[in-house]
Amino acid sequence: MIAVRWQTVLILACAAGINYADRTSLSVVYPLLQADLHLSDLQLAAIGTLFLWSYAIGSLGAGIIADRLPRNRVILWSLIAWSLVTVLSGFARTANELLATRVLLGLAECFYLPAAIALIADHHPVESRGRALSLHMCGLYVGLVGGGALSGYLGETYGWRYGLFVLGAAGLVLALVCHMFLKEVPREQVTSSGRVLGLLKNRGYLLIAGQAMLIAVGTWMFFNWMPLYFRETYGLSLAMAGLSGTALLQLSAVAGYSAGGVLSDRAALKSSAGRLKLMSLCYLLCAPCLLVFLTGGGMLLVGCGVVIFSFLRSVAASNETAALCDLIDARDRATAQSLMNTLNTLAGGAGVFVAGYLKADWGLSGVFAGVGLLVVMAAGLVWLVKPVDKLAQ
């Protein structure tokens, strides 16, 4: 049973990596898209925004479906669908065709995270849940780094389309692995349609969802615009800009989630408020690091600030999903996650577009520094959450 638990996490961490590599691969090759498809800054912003908003719309029903159908099947069909759409994106010949595939990608990918998180949470009890969910999140961030570096290299060498073809093919191969080895957990079937309303009346859930929205605004600004920031500010090649713009954030995020998962489980065993206190503290510590963007310093100084920020933010975020699973009924986990995904992607999509709008006047340095205020506000919302006396199993 223990082996199956961690096998599930490993498979889903790989799927998560491909999921995030696919959704962010185009941000690394923005200059190539501008040259080939003649896109403006706002059209570049629309690549991220349309994906996130379609993801948000699809997420409204994705969690409800995952709470009622076998999660391993939902994950499998989502993986197949988004991999095929990624391949299709490589055949786009106009800006509108490319934007249309980003809408389809959002609708295909939105089913994955709610089902995956609920399946992992059901496989793992409280004492290992934080580590399991954090390992899954590490997969997301490894995917961002690998996808960014791969897309940048293939883009410069062969053209921007080839990264999409390779990532789509990798997803289809992994779908076969999921079909063979991903196991469901026996559970009580959800039949009541009023459970969503119950979530919306849960004060703790609403506060966690609110802080997640604030963090999502900044996170998606970084995901979409950091490679271009390094390209324009320091004159890096596409491959190096893609690697630097993702690796500084994501590798430090992997370290943060790895440490945070262990700390989260220890904090939860000591106190029902342990995860929440750790989360709030780390947000407060990481926010000032973003002021480094206002110093006008070199790449080393900015890089150090980004690494420290990303590490501490990830330690904080490693508590988010585990704390959410502790607060709500086990039957509602996928629905709760999908509602949060809707809110997060709506907020993130707006953030990507606002960053593109402000880029000319504020510069990306000013935009990134302003994210620190959102992080402080998120810490305040977490502090207001009242823990439950008995953690959900």
C-alpha positions as a Python dict, from the first residue, in 0.01 Angstrom:
ca = {
    (1, 'M'): (0, 0, 0),
    (2, 'I'): (283, 241, 88),
    (3, 'A'): (456, 163, -242),
    (4, 'V'): (136, 240, -434),
    (5, 'R'): (102, 572, -250),
    (6, 'W'): (443, 695, -358),
    (7, 'Q'): (419, 539, -704),
    (8, 'T'): (108, 751, -755),
    (9, 'V'): (293, 1065, -648),
    (10, 'L'): (586, 991, -879),
    (11, 'I'): (366, 932, -1183),
    (12, 'L'): (164, 1245, -1115),
    (13, 'A'): (478, 1452, -1054),
    (14, 'C'): (589, 1358, -1407),
    (15, 'A'): (247, 1448, -1546),
    (16, 'A'): (257, 1777, -1356),
    (17, 'G'): (594, 1857, -1509),
    (18, 'I'): (462, 1810, -1863),
    (19, 'N'): (148, 2003, -1771),
    (20, 'Y'): (341, 2314, -1672),
    (21, 'A'): (604, 2276, -1945),
    (22, 'D'): (328, 2281, -2208),
    (23, 'R'): (148, 2581, -2067),
    (24, 'T'): (457, 2802, -2031),
    (25, 'S'): (673, 2686, -2323),
    (26, 'L'): (570, 2974, -2548),
    (27, 'S'): (680, 3248, -2305),
    (28, 'V'): (1043, 3151, -2370),
    (29, 'V'): (1012, 3206, -2747),
    (30, 'Y'): (822, 3537, -2741),
    (31, 'P'): (1083, 3709, -2964),
    (32, 'L'): (1046, 3433, -3224),
    (33, 'L'): (667, 3463, -3213),
    (34, 'Q'): (693, 3838, -3260),
    (35, 'A'): (915, 3791, -3563),
    (36, 'D'): (716, 3506, -3720),
    (37, 'L'): (356, 3601, -3638),
    (38, 'H'): (409, 3978, -3587),
    (39, 'L'): (264, 3989, -3233),
    (40, 'S'): (250, 4304, -3021),
    (41, 'D'): (320, 4311, -2644),
    (42, 'L'): (-52, 4294, -2574),
    (43, 'Q'): (-92, 3999, -2809),
    (44, 'L'): (193, 3826, -2628),
    (45, 'A'): (12, 3894, -2303),
    (46, 'A'): (-305, 3746, -2455),
    (47, 'I'): (-124, 3413, -2503),
    (48, 'G'): (-105, 3373, -2127),
    (49, 'T'): (-429, 3549, -2046),
    (50, 'L'): (-652, 3349, -2283),
    (51, 'F'): (-503, 3024, -2159),
    (52, 'L'): (-564, 3117, -1797),
    (53, 'W'): (-917, 3245, -1852),
    (54, 'S'): (-1024, 2939, -2050),
    (55, 'Y'): (-865, 2728, -1776),
    (56, 'A'): (-1071, 2923, -1524),
    (57, 'I'): (-1397, 2866, -1711),
    (58, 'G'): (-1331, 2494, -1751),
    (59, 'S'): (-1230, 2459, -1387),
    (60, 'L'): (-1581, 2551, -1275),
    (61, 'G'): (-1696, 2200, -1359),
    (62, 'A'): (-1368, 2008, -1360),
    (63, 'G'): (-1355, 1946, -986),
    (64, 'I'): (-1719, 1846, -965),
    (65, 'I'): (-1656, 1586, -1235),
    (66, 'A'): (-1339, 1461, -1061),
    (67, 'D'): (-1529, 1419, -732),
    (68, 'R'): (-1785, 1198, -911),
    (69, 'L'): (-1577, 997, -1161),
    (70, 'P'): (-1261, 787, -1117),
    (71, 'R'): (-979, 1038, -1079),
    (72, 'N'): (-726, 820, -1263),
    (73, 'R'): (-950, 822, -1573),
    (74, 'V'): (-1004, 1198, -1553),
    (75, 'I'): (-626, 1249, -1532),
    (76, 'L'): (-563, 1016, -1826),
    (77, 'W'): (-807, 1183, -2065),
    (78, 'S'): (-693, 1531, -1962),
    (79, 'L'): (-331, 1434, -2031),
    (80, 'I'): (-416, 1293, -2374),
    (81, 'A'): (-623, 1600, -2465),
    (82, 'W'): (-368, 1863, -2365),
    (83, 'S'): (-85, 1673, -2535),
    (84, 'L'): (-275, 1662, -2864),
    (85, 'V'): (-355, 2034, -2834),
    (86, 'T'): (13, 2110, -2771),
    (87, 'V'): (107, 1932, -3093),
    (88, 'L'): (-171, 2119, -3275),
    (89, 'S'): (-30, 2451, -3147),
    (90, 'G'): (287, 2384, -3342),
    (91, 'F'): (92, 2403, -3668),
    (92, 'A'): (-50, 2754, -3604),
    (93, 'R'): (12, 2992, -3894),
    (94, 'T'): (-153, 3309, -3766),
    (95, 'A'): (-186, 3488, -3436),
    (96, 'N'): (-554, 3398, -3410),
    (97, 'E'): (-484, 3029, -3469),
    (98, 'L'): (-221, 3031, -3197),
    (99, 'L'): (-451, 3210, -2952),
    (100, 'A'): (-728, 2962, -3028),
    (101, 'T'): (-503, 2670, -2936),
    (102, 'R'): (-422, 2838, -2604),
    (103, 'V'): (-794, 2847, -2527),
    (104, 'L'): (-819, 2476, -2607),
    (105, 'L'): (-513, 2404, -2392),
    (106, 'G'): (-674, 2572, -2093),
    (107, 'L'): (-992, 2369, -2134),
    (108, 'A'): (-792, 2045, -2163),
    (109, 'E'): (-553, 2105, -1872),
    (110, 'C'): (-806, 2232, -1618),
    (111, 'F'): (-919, 1879, -1529),
    (112, 'Y'): (-575, 1760, -1421),
    (113, 'L'): (-484, 1942, -1098),
    (114, 'P'): (-813, 1896, -908),
    (115, 'A'): (-818, 1523, -984),
    (116, 'A'): (-446, 1475, -914),
    (117, 'I'): (-447, 1662, -584),
    (118, 'A'): (-758, 1483, -460),
    (119, 'L'): (-614, 1144, -559),
    (120, 'I'): (-283, 1213, -380),
    (121, 'A'): (-464, 1342, -70),
    (122, 'D'): (-675, 1025, -57),
    (123, 'H'): (-370, 803, -92),
    (124, 'H'): (-183, 980, 191),
    (125, 'P'): (-284, 1040, 556),
    (126, 'V'): (-213, 1365, 742),
    (127, 'E'): (138, 1263, 850),
    (128, 'S'): (265, 1225, 491),
    (129, 'R'): (22, 1443, 297),
    (130, 'G'): (235, 1757, 302),
    (131, 'R'): (540, 1576, 164),
    (132, 'A'): (336, 1398, -102),
    (133, 'L'): (166, 1713, -226),
    (134, 'S'): (495, 1905, -216),
    (135, 'L'): (669, 1638, -424),
    (136, 'H'): (389, 1671, -678),
    (137, 'M'): (440, 2048, -683),
    (138, 'C'): (813, 1994, -738),
    (139, 'G'): (715, 1817, -1058),
    (140, 'L'): (535, 2129, -1175),
    (141, 'Y'): (839, 2347, -1125),
    (142, 'V'): (1087, 2100, -1273),
    (143, 'G'): (860, 2101, -1577),
    (144, 'L'): (878, 2478, -1597),
    (145, 'V'): (1258, 2474, -1595),
    (146, 'G'): (1295, 2182, -1833),
    (147, 'G'): (1023, 2305, -2064),
    (148, 'G'): (1166, 2655, -2071),
    (149, 'A'): (1521, 2539, -2144),
    (150, 'L'): (1407, 2284, -2403),
    (151, 'S'): (1177, 2526, -2582),
    (152, 'G'): (1445, 2795, -2585),
    (153, 'Y'): (1709, 2561, -2726),
    (154, 'L'): (1483, 2405, -2988),
    (155, 'G'): (1343, 2747, -3074),
    (156, 'E'): (1684, 2897, -3150),
    (157, 'T'): (1806, 2584, -3329),
    (158, 'Y'): (1502, 2465, -3525),
    (159, 'G'): (1219, 2716, -3470),
    (160, 'W'): (957, 2775, -3202),
    (161, 'R'): (725, 2496, -3323),
    (162, 'Y'): (957, 2205, -3243),
    (163, 'G'): (939, 2245, -2866),
    (164, 'L'): (562, 2201, -2886),
    (165, 'F'): (596, 1884, -3093),
    (166, 'V'): (843, 1728, -2849),
    (167, 'L'): (641, 1815, -2538),
    (168, 'G'): (318, 1691, -2692),
    (169, 'A'): (477, 1359, -2783),
    (170, 'A'): (618, 1320, -2432),
    (171, 'G'): (270, 1369, -2288),
    (172, 'L'): (124, 1095, -2505),
    (173, 'V'): (394, 852, -2392),
    (174, 'L'): (322, 934, -2027),
    (175, 'A'): (-50, 878, -2091),
    (176, 'L'): (31, 515, -2161),
    (177, 'V'): (212, 491, -1825),
    (178, 'C'): (-90, 642, -1648),
    (179, 'H'): (-321, 395, -1817),
    (180, 'M'): (-112, 103, -1694),
    (181, 'F'): (-10, 205, -1341),
    (182, 'L'): (-224, 489, -1199),
    (183, 'K'): (-463, 350, -936),
    (184, 'E'): (-784, 491, -790),
    (185, 'V'): (-871, 488, -417),
    (186, 'P'): (-1210, 341, -311),
    (187, 'R'): (-1424, 625, -177),
    (188, 'E'): (-1776, 736, -97),
    (189, 'Q'): (-1953, 867, -404),
    (190, 'V'): (-2067, 1229, -401),
    (191, 'T'): (-2432, 1272, -493),
    (192, 'S'): (-2536, 1603, -339),
    (193, 'S'): (-2530, 1906, -566),
    (194, 'G'): (-2531, 2146, -273),
    (195, 'R'): (-2173, 2080, -163),
    (196, 'V'): (-2032, 2370, -365),
    (197, 'L'): (-2253, 2609, -169),
    (198, 'G'): (-2114, 2456, 150),
    (199, 'L'): (-1761, 2538, 39),
    (200, 'L'): (-1857, 2898, -31),
    (201, 'K'): (-1984, 2926, 326),
    (202, 'N'): (-1657, 2796, 470),
    (203, 'R'): (-1469, 3103, 598),
    (204, 'G'): (-1133, 2927, 613),
    (205, 'Y'): (-1169, 2805, 257),
    (206, 'L'): (-1255, 3154, 131),
    (207, 'L'): (-954, 3308, 306),
    (208, 'I'): (-716, 3049, 163),
    (209, 'A'): (-871, 3099, -180),
    (210, 'G'): (-827, 3476, -145),
    (211, 'Q'): (-459, 3454, -61),
    (212, 'A'): (-410, 3208, -346),
    (213, 'M'): (-555, 3462, -589),
    (214, 'L'): (-311, 3730, -471),
    (215, 'I'): (-15, 3495, -507),
    (216, 'A'): (-139, 3380, -850),
    (217, 'V'): (-127, 3736, -986),
    (218, 'G'): (242, 3764, -910),
    (219, 'T'): (326, 3404, -998),
    (220, 'W'): (184, 3426, -1349),
    (221, 'M'): (347, 3764, -1407),
    (222, 'F'): (681, 3597, -1337),
    (223, 'F'): (604, 3285, -1542),
    (224, 'N'): (507, 3482, -1851),
    (225, 'W'): (743, 3780, -1840),
    (226, 'M'): (1061, 3676, -1657),
    (227, 'P'): (1234, 3520, -1962),
    (228, 'L'): (1169, 3836, -2164),
    (229, 'Y'): (1297, 4047, -1871),
    (230, 'F'): (1632, 3867, -1878),
    (231, 'R'): (1644, 3885, -2256),
    (232, 'E'): (1583, 4262, -2268),
    (233, 'T'): (1772, 4364, -1953),
    (234, 'Y'): (2085, 4152, -1983),
    (235, 'G'): (2090, 4064, -2356),
    (236, 'L'): (2083, 3688, -2305),
    (237, 'S'): (2019, 3438, -2581),
    (238, 'L'): (1675, 3279, -2601),
    (239, 'A'): (1802, 2954, -2449),
    (240, 'M'): (1982, 3132, -2163),
    (241, 'A'): (1692, 3373, -2106),
    (242, 'G'): (1453, 3079, -2097),
    (243, 'L'): (1677, 2892, -1855),
    (244, 'S'): (1751, 3194, -1635),
    (245, 'G'): (1395, 3320, -1637),
    (246, 'T'): (1263, 2985, -1523),
    (247, 'A'): (1551, 2821, -1335),
    (248, 'L'): (1599, 3100, -1082),
    (249, 'L'): (1233, 3078, -985),
    (250, 'Q'): (1166, 2712, -1032),
    (251, 'L'): (1475, 2533, -901),
    (252, 'S'): (1461, 2741, -585),
    (253, 'A'): (1089, 2659, -576),
    (254, 'V'): (1169, 2288, -593),
    (255, 'A'): (1405, 2330, -297),
    (256, 'G'): (1139, 2530, -114),
    (257, 'Y'): (867, 2274, -171),
    (258, 'S'): (1100, 1990, -73),
    (259, 'A'): (1185, 2156, 257),
    (260, 'G'): (835, 2294, 302),
    (261, 'G'): (665, 1956, 271),
    (262, 'V'): (868, 1816, 561),
    (263, 'L'): (820, 2129, 772),
    (264, 'S'): (449, 2136, 692),
    (265, 'D'): (390, 1781, 816),
    (266, 'R'): (588, 1849, 1132),
    (267, 'A'): (399, 2171, 1195),
    (268, 'A'): (63, 1997, 1142),
    (269, 'L'): (146, 1727, 1396),
    (270, 'K'): (242, 1987, 1658),
    (271, 'S'): (-62, 2211, 1615),
    (272, 'S'): (-377, 2236, 1404),
    (273, 'A'): (-265, 2591, 1317),
    (274, 'G'): (91, 2487, 1239),
    (275, 'R'): (68, 2486, 862),
    (276, 'L'): (-107, 2824, 860),
    (277, 'K'): (146, 2995, 1089),
    (278, 'L'): (439, 2865, 885),
    (279, 'M'): (270, 2980, 565),
    (280, 'S'): (205, 3334, 687),
    (281, 'L'): (555, 3377, 831),
    (282, 'C'): (731, 3272, 512),
    (283, 'Y'): (519, 3506, 300),
    (284, 'L'): (618, 3798, 522),
    (285, 'L'): (985, 3705, 499),
    (286, 'C'): (994, 3669, 120),
    (287, 'A'): (806, 3987, 20),
    (288, 'P'): (1094, 4237, 80),
    (289, 'C'): (1322, 4034, -148),
    (290, 'L'): (1141, 4172, -454),
    (291, 'L'): (1266, 4523, -379),
    (292, 'V'): (1589, 4411, -544),
    (293, 'F'): (1425, 4490, -880),
    (294, 'L'): (1427, 4861, -787),
    (295, 'T'): (1800, 4876, -712),
    (296, 'G'): (1917, 4874, -1073),
    (297, 'G'): (2171, 4609, -975),
    (298, 'G'): (2330, 4351, -1196),
    (299, 'M'): (2208, 4005, -1281),
    (300, 'L'): (2381, 3848, -979),
    (301, 'L'): (2205, 4075, -730),
    (302, 'V'): (1865, 4036, -897),
    (303, 'G'): (1916, 3662, -924),
    (304, 'C'): (1993, 3630, -552),
    (305, 'G'): (1680, 3824, -463),
    (306, 'V'): (1466, 3608, -692),
    (307, 'V'): (1611, 3284, -552),
    (308, 'I'): (1549, 3380, -188),
    (309, 'F'): (1200, 3505, -269),
    (310, 'S'): (1108, 3191, -462),
    (311, 'F'): (1246, 2957, -194),
    (312, 'L'): (1054, 3120, 92),
    (313, 'R'): (738, 3164, -113),
    (314, 'S'): (748, 2794, -199),
    (315, 'V'): (796, 2691, 163),
    (316, 'A'): (483, 2894, 235),
    (317, 'A'): (291, 2758, -64),
    (318, 'S'): (380, 2398, 26),
    (319, 'N'): (132, 2435, 312),
    (320, 'E'): (-155, 2566, 101),
    (321, 'T'): (-304, 2249, -48),
    (322, 'A'): (-232, 2040, 262),
    (323, 'A'): (-399, 2301, 482),
    (324, 'L'): (-695, 2310, 245),
    (325, 'C'): (-730, 1931, 262),
    (326, 'D'): (-717, 1953, 643),
    (327, 'L'): (-997, 2211, 652),
    (328, 'I'): (-1258, 2057, 423),
    (329, 'D'): (-1447, 1733, 379),
    (330, 'A'): (-1252, 1467, 188),
    (331, 'R'): (-1543, 1431, -57),
    (332, 'D'): (-1501, 1792, -169),
    (333, 'R'): (-1127, 1809, -234),
    (334, 'A'): (-1135, 1811, -614),
    (335, 'T'): (-1427, 2056, -621),
    (336, 'A'): (-1251, 2285, -374),
    (337, 'Q'): (-931, 2276, -577),
    (338, 'S'): (-1112, 2344, -904),
    (339, 'L'): (-1290, 2647, -760),
    (340, 'M'): (-956, 2779, -640),
    (341, 'N'): (-808, 2710, -984),
    (342, 'T'): (-1088, 2916, -1139),
    (343, 'L'): (-1017, 3209, -911),
    (344, 'N'): (-639, 3175, -942),
    (345, 'T'): (-635, 3163, -1318),
    (346, 'L'): (-878, 3451, -1353),
    (347, 'A'): (-654, 3656, -1126),
    (348, 'G'): (-336, 3528, -1292),
    (349, 'G'): (-466, 3602, -1639),
    (350, 'A'): (-551, 3955, -1535),
    (351, 'G'): (-203, 3989, -1384),
    (352, 'V'): (-34, 3878, -1706),
    (353, 'F'): (-236, 4127, -1909),
    (354, 'V'): (-181, 4413, -1660),
    (355, 'A'): (193, 4346, -1664),
    (356, 'G'): (192, 4370, -2043),
    (357, 'Y'): (-2, 4696, -2022),
    (358, 'L'): (227, 4848, -1757),
    (359, 'K'): (548, 4725, -1919),
    (360, 'A'): (600, 5036, -2130),
    (361, 'D'): (555, 5286, -1844),
    (362, 'W'): (670, 5100, -1533),
    (363, 'G'): (910, 4851, -1684),
    (364, 'L'): (907, 4489, -1579),
    (365, 'S'): (1132, 4576, -1284),
    (366, 'G'): (863, 4801, -1137),
    (367, 'V'): (592, 4543, -1202),
    (368, 'F'): (789, 4264, -1032),
    (369, 'A'): (871, 4480, -729),
    (370, 'G'): (502, 4559, -685),
    (371, 'V'): (425, 4190, -641),
    (372, 'G'): (573, 4214, -290),
    (373, 'L'): (271, 4410, -170),
    (374, 'L'): (38, 4134, -289),
    (375, 'V'): (242, 3877, -96),
    (376, 'V'): (210, 4079, 226),
    (377, 'M'): (-166, 4097, 177),
    (378, 'A'): (-175, 3719, 125),
    (379, 'A'): (8, 3667, 455),
    (380, 'G'): (-259, 3872, 630),
    (381, 'L'): (-541, 3660, 490),
    (382, 'V'): (-372, 3336, 598),
    (383, 'W'): (-329, 3473, 950),
    (384, 'L'): (-707, 3517, 975),
    (385, 'V'): (-783, 3148, 902),
    (386, 'K'): (-910, 2958, 1205),
    (387, 'P'): (-786, 2595, 1206),
    (388, 'V'): (-1013, 2303, 1280),
    (389, 'D'): (-951, 2100, 1595),
    (390, 'K'): (-959, 1765, 1413),
    (391, 'L'): (-773, 1743, 1085),
    (392, 'A'): (-946, 1580, 787),
    (393, 'Q'): (-803, 1236, 714),
}
